[in-house]
Amino acid sequence: MEELKCTDFGNDFIWGVSSSALQIEGGNTDGKGLSIWDEFSKQKKAILNNDTPEVACDFYNRYRDDIALVKELGIPNFRISFSWARIMPEGEGNVNAAGLAFYHKVIDTCNELGIVPWVTLYHWDLPLALEKKGGWTNREIINWFNNYVAVCVNEFKDKVKHWMVLNEPMVFTGAGYFLGAHAPGKKGLSNFLPAMHHAVLCQAIGLKIIKKIQPESIVGTTFSCSYITPNSTSQKDIKAAERMDVLLNRAFIEPSLGLGYPIKQIPFLKNIKKYFLPGDEELMKAGFDFIGIQNYTREVVKYTLCVPYLQSKIIPADKRKVFHTLMDWEVYPEAIYKMIKQFNAYEGVKKILVTENGASFPDEVLQNQVDDKNREQYINENLECVLRAKREGNKIYGYFVWSLTDNFEWAEGYKQRFGLIYVNFNSQGRIIKNSGYWYRDFLKS
C-alpha cells in the first residue's frame, strides 16, 4: 500500500465519519413516533434474523460516549441524521420538544468537542403516520417535507452550518417502492415513479428552504453510485450496462441540474410525466453547494429478458469469483475514482464529497482487539484512488468513512459490520478496531 498522508490531500480537505439516526439511535421513547422501518421490521423475514432497530447501538443514551470516541480518533467532522419521527411524531403538525432537546444535546456535544456536525435531514426513516397516507407516492409529501425541513433549520441554524437534504434517493425509492426489499415494502412502477418524482422535487425544495432560512449554510444532498461495466463486449451487454448506469447513477442528479430525466436511455421513465404538474421542470432544479457521492463497489451487468423494463442483470461478486466483502460487493477501489470522474463531468456540480465509503467484513474479537486488516486496506486503497482523482483536477473536496460504529444495516440486520468501532449488541460494549486506529494515525499524519 502507498504510504498515504492526510496532508497529501491539502489542508482544506474535509475528513469525517458517517452514521444515521435509525441505524444507531434506538430510543423509541420520549414522544418519538414510529417510522416505516419500525413497522417493516415486524414483518416476518423482512429483516435478516428478524432483527429490529428498536435498540440498535443505543446512541440515544450513549451519544456522549460515542461522540467522545469520534474525538479520540481525531475525526474532525461527524455526519449524523435527524429522525423525522422523533422531531415530528406524526410527520406533520405537532413538534416533539423532547426530540429537539435530544438533537440539541448531540449537536452541543459535537461543538463542545470541536467536531463539526453535518446533518442529513432524511435518511430513510419516514414517519409511519405519513406512509399510511401514501408516503413518498403522495405528492402531499412535498408540503410535509417542506414543513419538517423548516422546523429543523429554524431550530438549529445557530448550531449547524452543513446540511444534506436526502440520503440516496435511488435506494429508498427503488428498494422501498419498486422492489419491496426495504421499508415500506411496496412494489411496482406505479409506486416507484411517483416516489421518485416527489423525491427529486423534495431534494430541490429542501435546498431552497434551507437557503431561505439560513443563507450562509452549506447545503448538499447525497447520491448512491456504482461503477457499471458490461459482462462482455457484446452489444447487448454493453447496452444493458448503459441502462443500469442511467438508472443507478444518473436518474436523480440530472433533474437537479436542469437536464431532466434520462428518458431517452430508459424509455419506461416516460411514464413519470403523468405525475408532473406545471412548473415541475423548474422546481426540480437545485444549485447545491456540493454533492455527496456514496460508493462501495462496481457492478458487472449482463443482458437478460427476465428483468422487466431494464433487461439488465447484475452478476453477484461471488458468482464472478472475485474478492468481495461480506455484503457480496466486489472490492474494486478503482470504482470510486471512476465515479468521481463521472460526477465531476457535470458542469453544474460545484464540489464533490465522498460522504460514504466503507466495507463489511466478518470481524472477530480476540483479546479485546479487532484486527480488521481487510477494512484498513480497503479504506487505504480507496483513498489512493480519491487522491489520484484530486491530483487530476477533479472537484473532490472531502471523504467520510461509513461508518463510525457497527449498526443496524437495514434488511441485513446486525450481521453486516461496517464500523471503525466494534459494537457488542448484547452488552453495548465498544472496541475501536485496528482500522479505527489506522484512520486516527492517518489523520494525524
C-alpha positions in Angstrom: 0.0 0.0 0.0 1.1 3.5 -0.7 2.1 5.4 2.4 -0.6 8.0 2.4 -0.6 11.1 4.4 -3.6 13.3 5.3 -1.6 16.3 4.1 -1.3 14.8 0.6 -4.9 15.9 0.0 -4.3 19.5 1.1 -5.0 21.4 4.3 -8.6 22.2 3.3 -9.7 18.7 2.6 -12.7 17.6 4.7 -12.3 14.4 6.7 -15.2 12.7 8.5 -17.2 9.7 9.5 -20.8 9.0 8.9 -23.9 7.5 10.7 -27.7 7.7 10.6 -30.4 8.0 13.2 -32.4 4.9 12.5 -29.3 2.7 12.4 -27.8 3.8 15.7 -30.2 5.5 18.0 -32.8 3.1 19.3 -34.8 5.0 21.9 -38.4 4.7 20.8 -39.3 6.8 23.8 -39.9 10.4 24.9 -42.6 11.0 22.4 -40.9 9.6 19.3 -43.3 8.3 16.6 -42.8 5.1 14.7 -41.0 5.0 11.4 -41.6 2.8 8.4 -38.6 0.7 9.5 -40.1 0.1 12.9 -43.2 -1.3 11.2 -41.3 -3.1 8.4 -39.1 -4.9 10.9 -42.2 -6.5 12.4 -42.9 -8.4 9.2 -41.7 -12.0 9.2 -38.4 -12.4 7.3 -38.3 -8.8 6.2 -35.1 -8.3 8.2 -32.3 -10.9 8.5 -32.7 -12.9 11.7 -35.8 -10.9 12.4 -33.6 -8.1 13.8 -35.1 -4.7 14.6 -33.8 -1.2 15.1 -35.5 -0.9 18.5 -32.3 -0.7 20.4 -29.6 -0.5 17.7 -26.4 1.0 19.2 -28.4 2.8 22.0 -26.9 6.0 20.7 -30.0 7.8 22.2 -28.5 7.1 25.7 -24.8 6.7 24.8 -24.3 9.7 22.4 -21.8 11.4 24.7 -19.6 8.4 24.9 -19.8 7.7 21.1 -19.0 11.3 20.2 -16.1 11.2 22.6 -14.8 8.2 20.5 -15.0 10.4 17.4 -12.9 12.9 19.3 -10.5 10.2 20.5 -10.0 9.1 16.9 -9.2 12.7 15.9 -12.0 12.8 13.3 -13.0 16.4 12.7 -16.4 16.0 11.1 -19.3 13.8 12.1 -22.2 13.1 9.8 -25.4 12.3 11.6 -29.1 12.4 10.6 -32.2 13.6 12.3 -35.1 11.2 12.8 -38.2 12.9 11.3 -40.4 10.8 13.6 -38.5 11.8 16.7 -39.0 15.5 15.8 -42.5 15.3 14.4 -44.1 12.0 15.6 -47.0 12.2 13.1 -44.8 13.6 10.4 -46.7 16.9 10.4 -48.3 19.1 12.9 -47.0 18.8 16.5 -43.3 19.1 17.2 -41.8 16.9 19.9 -39.9 19.1 22.3 -38.0 16.0 23.7 -36.9 15.1 20.2 -35.5 18.6 19.6 -33.8 18.5 23.0 -32.1 15.3 22.2 -30.6 16.7 19.0 -29.6 19.9 20.8 -27.6 17.7 23.2 -26.0 15.8 20.3 -25.0 18.9 18.4 -23.8 20.7 21.5 -21.6 17.8 22.4 -20.1 17.8 18.9 -19.5 21.5 19.0 -18.0 21.4 22.6 -15.5 18.8 21.4 -14.6 20.7 18.3 -16.3 18.3 16.0 -18.2 19.8 13.1 -21.8 18.3 12.8 -23.1 17.5 9.3 -26.8 16.8 9.4 -28.7 14.7 6.9 -32.4 15.6 7.1 -33.8 12.5 5.6 -32.0 9.1 5.9 -34.9 6.7 5.0 -36.9 6.7 8.3 -40.2 8.2 7.1 -42.8 8.6 9.9 -45.2 5.7 9.7 -48.1 8.1 10.0 -47.2 9.6 6.7 -46.7 6.3 5.0 -50.3 5.4 5.9 -51.2 8.4 3.8 -49.2 7.2 0.8 -45.7 8.3 1.9 -43.4 9.2 -1.0 -46.1 8.2 -3.5 -48.3 11.1 -2.3 -47.5 14.5 -3.7 -48.5 16.0 -0.4 -45.1 14.8 0.9 -43.7 18.0 -0.7 -45.6 20.0 1.9 -44.8 17.6 4.7 -41.1 17.7 3.9 -41.2 21.5 3.5 -42.5 21.9 7.0 -40.2 19.4 8.5 -37.1 21.0 7.0 -38.2 24.4 8.1 -38.7 23.2 11.7 -35.2 21.7 11.7 -33.3 24.6 10.2 -35.1 27.3 12.2 -34.3 25.3 15.4 -30.6 24.6 14.7 -29.5 27.4 12.4 -27.3 28.8 15.1 -25.5 25.5 15.7 -25.4 23.7 12.3 -24.0 25.0 9.1 -23.7 21.9 7.0 -26.8 20.1 5.7 -27.6 17.2 3.5 -31.1 17.0 2.2 -31.7 13.4 1.2 -29.7 10.2 1.6 -29.5 8.0 -1.5 -33.0 8.7 -3.1 -32.5 5.9 -5.7 -32.1 3.4 -2.9 -35.0 4.4 -0.7 -37.4 4.7 -3.7 -36.0 1.7 -5.6 -35.7 -0.7 -2.8 -38.7 0.6 -0.8 -41.2 1.4 -3.6 -40.2 -0.8 -6.5 -38.5 -4.0 -5.3 -40.2 -4.1 -1.9 -36.9 -5.2 -0.2 -36.7 -2.2 2.1 -39.4 -0.3 4.1 -42.2 0.3 3.4 -42.1 -2.9 1.2 -44.1 -1.6 -1.8 -43.5 -2.8 -5.3 -44.1 -1.8 -8.9 -43.7 1.1 -11.2 -47.0 2.7 -10.0 -45.3 3.2 -6.7 -41.7 3.8 -7.8 -42.3 6.5 -10.4 -44.3 8.9 -8.2 -42.0 8.3 -5.2 -39.0 9.0 -7.5 -40.5 12.3 -8.8 -41.5 13.5 -5.4 -38.1 12.7 -4.0 -36.5 14.7 -6.9 -38.8 17.6 -6.1 -38.0 17.4 -2.3 -34.3 17.4 -2.8 -34.5 20.7 -4.6 -37.2 22.2 -2.4 -35.2 21.2 0.7 -32.2 23.2 -0.6 -34.3 26.3 -1.2 -35.9 26.2 2.2 -32.6 25.9 4.0 -31.0 28.7 2.0 -34.0 31.0 2.6 -33.8 30.5 6.4 -30.0 30.3 6.6 -28.4 31.9 3.6 -24.8 31.2 4.8 -25.4 27.5 5.1 -23.6 24.9 3.1 -26.1 22.5 1.6 -25.8 19.3 -0.4 -27.5 16.0 -1.0 -26.2 12.5 -1.4 -26.3 10.0 -4.3 -25.6 6.3 -4.2 -23.4 5.2 -7.1 -21.8 2.1 -8.5 -19.3 1.9 -11.4 -21.1 -0.2 -14.0 -19.2 -2.4 -16.5 -20.6 -4.9 -19.1 -20.1 -8.6 -18.6 -18.8 -9.0 -22.2 -18.0 -7.0 -25.3 -21.4 -8.0 -26.9 -23.6 -5.0 -27.8 -26.4 -6.4 -25.8 -24.3 -6.5 -22.6 -22.9 -3.0 -23.3 -26.4 -1.6 -23.8 -27.6 -3.4 -20.7 -24.8 -1.8 -18.7 -25.6 1.6 -20.1 -29.2 1.3 -19.0 -28.2 0.2 -15.5 -25.8 3.2 -15.2 -28.6 5.6 -16.2 -30.9 4.2 -13.6 -28.5 3.9 -10.7 -26.2 6.8 -11.3 -28.0 9.5 -13.4 -31.7 9.4 -12.7 -31.6 11.7 -9.6 -28.7 14.1 -10.3 -29.6 15.1 -13.8 -33.1 16.5 -13.0 -31.5 18.6 -10.2 -29.0 20.0 -12.7 -31.8 21.0 -15.1 -31.1 18.2 -17.5 -34.4 16.5 -16.9 -35.0 12.7 -16.5 -32.9 10.5 -18.8 -36.0 9.1 -20.5 -34.3 8.6 -23.9 -31.9 5.9 -22.4 -34.6 4.1 -20.3 -37.9 4.7 -22.0 -40.0 3.3 -19.2 -39.3 6.5 -17.3 -41.5 8.4 -19.7 -44.5 7.4 -17.6 -43.1 9.7 -14.8 -44.6 12.6 -16.8 -48.1 11.7 -15.6 -47.0 12.8 -12.1 -45.9 16.2 -13.3 -47.7 19.4 -12.5 -47.0 22.7 -14.4 -43.7 24.2 -13.2 -42.1 20.9 -12.1 -39.3 21.2 -14.6 -38.1 24.4 -12.9 -39.0 23.1 -9.4 -36.7 20.1 -9.8 -33.6 22.3 -10.3 -31.2 22.7 -7.4 -27.9 24.5 -7.2 -26.3 22.5 -4.4 -23.1 23.8 -2.8 -21.8 20.2 -3.0 -23.0 16.7 -3.8 -22.1 13.7 -1.7 -21.4 10.5 -3.6 -21.6 7.2 -1.8 -19.7 4.3 -3.5 -18.8 0.9 -2.2 -18.2 -1.3 -5.3 -18.6 -1.8 -9.0 -21.4 -3.9 -10.7 -20.9 -6.2 -13.7 -24.0 -6.3 -15.8 -25.4 -8.6 -18.5 -28.4 -8.5 -20.8 -31.4 -10.6 -19.8 -35.0 -10.8 -20.9 -36.0 -11.9 -17.4 -35.8 -8.4 -15.8 -38.7 -6.2 -17.0 -38.1 -2.7 -18.2 -34.3 -2.7 -17.9 -33.5 -6.1 -19.4 -30.3 -5.9 -17.4 -29.0 -8.1 -14.6 -26.2 -7.6 -12.0 -23.9 -10.6 -11.7 -23.1 -11.1 -8.0 -19.4 -10.9 -7.0 -19.3 -14.4 -5.6 -20.6 -15.8 -8.9 -17.7 -14.0 -10.6 -15.3 -15.4 -8.0 -13.7 -12.1 -7.2 -12.6 -10.9 -3.8 -15.7 -9.4 -2.1 -16.9 -8.1 1.2 -19.5 -9.8 3.5 -22.2 -7.9 1.6 -21.0 -9.7 -1.6 -19.8 -6.5 -3.0 -16.6 -6.7 -5.1 -13.6 -5.0 -3.6 -12.8 -2.7 -6.5 -11.2 0.6 -5.4 -11.0 1.9 -9.0 -14.8 2.3 -8.8 -14.5 5.4 -6.6 -12.1 7.0 -9.0 -14.4 6.3 -11.9 -17.4 7.7 -10.1 -15.7 10.9 -9.0 -14.8 11.5 -12.7 -18.3 10.7 -13.9 -19.9 13.2 -11.5 -17.2 15.7 -12.0 -18.1 15.8 -15.7 -21.4 17.6 -14.9 -20.9 21.3 -15.4 -23.4 22.1 -12.7 -21.6 20.2 -10.0 -19.6 22.6 -7.8 -17.9 20.3 -5.3 -17.9 16.6 -4.6 -17.5 14.9 -1.3 -17.4 11.2 -0.7 -20.0 11.0 2.1 -20.0 7.2 2.4 -17.3 4.6 1.6 -16.5 1.5 3.6 -16.7 -2.2 3.9 -18.3 -5.0 5.9 -16.1 -8.0 6.8 -16.6 -10.8 9.4 -14.9 -9.1 12.3 -13.7 -11.2 15.2 -12.8 -10.0 18.7 -9.6 -11.6 20.0 -8.1 -10.5 23.3 -10.3 -7.4 23.2 -9.0 -6.4 19.8 -10.4 -6.4 16.3 -7.6 -6.8 13.7 -9.6 -5.9 10.6 -6.8 -5.7 8.0 -9.1 -6.1 5.1 -11.1 -2.9 6.1 -7.9 -1.0 6.7 -6.6 -2.0 3.2 -10.0 -1.2 1.6 -10.0 2.4 3.0 -6.4 2.9 2.2 -6.8 1.8 -1.4 -10.0 3.8 -1.9 -8.2 6.9 -0.6 -5.4 6.3 -3.1 -8.0 6.5 -5.9 -9.6 9.6 -4.3 -6.1 11.2 -4.2 -5.5 10.3 -7.9 -8.8 11.9 -8.8 -7.9 15.0 -6.9 -4.4 15.3 -8.4 -6.0 15.1 -11.8 -8.0 18.3 -11.0 -11.4 16.8 -10.2 -13.7 18.7 -7.9 -13.2 16.4 -4.9 -13.1 18.1 -1.5 -13.8 15.5 1.2 -14.1 11.9 2.4 -16.3 10.4 5.1 -15.9 6.7 6.2 -19.0 4.6 6.6 -19.4 4.1 9.5 -18.4 5.2 13.0 -19.9 2.1 14.7 -21.3 -1.2 13.6 -25.0 -0.7 13.4 -28.4 -1.8 12.2 -27.8 -2.4 8.5 -31.4 -2.2 7.2 -32.6 -5.5 5.7 -29.3 -7.1 6.7 -29.9 -6.5 10.4 -26.8 -6.8 12.6 -24.9 -9.3 10.6 -23.1 -6.7 8.5 -20.4 -4.7 10.3 -19.1 -1.6 8.6 -17.8 0.3 11.7 -14.5 1.6 12.7 -15.7 0.7 16.2 -17.0 -2.8 17.0 -20.3 -3.0 18.9 -21.3 -5.9 21.1 -25.1 -5.7 20.6 -25.8 -7.7 23.7 -23.7 -5.7 26.2 -23.4 -2.5 24.1 -19.7 -2.6 24.6 -17.4 -0.7 22.2 -14.0 -1.7 20.9 -12.1 0.5 18.5 -11.0 -1.7 15.6 -7.5 -1.5 14.1 -9.0 0.3 11.1 -10.2 3.0 13.5 -6.7 3.4 14.9 -5.3 3.4 11.3 -7.7 6.2 10.4 -6.7 8.1 13.6 -3.0 7.8 12.7 -3.6 8.8 9.1 -5.5 11.9 10.2 -2.5 12.8 12.4 0.0 12.4 9.6 
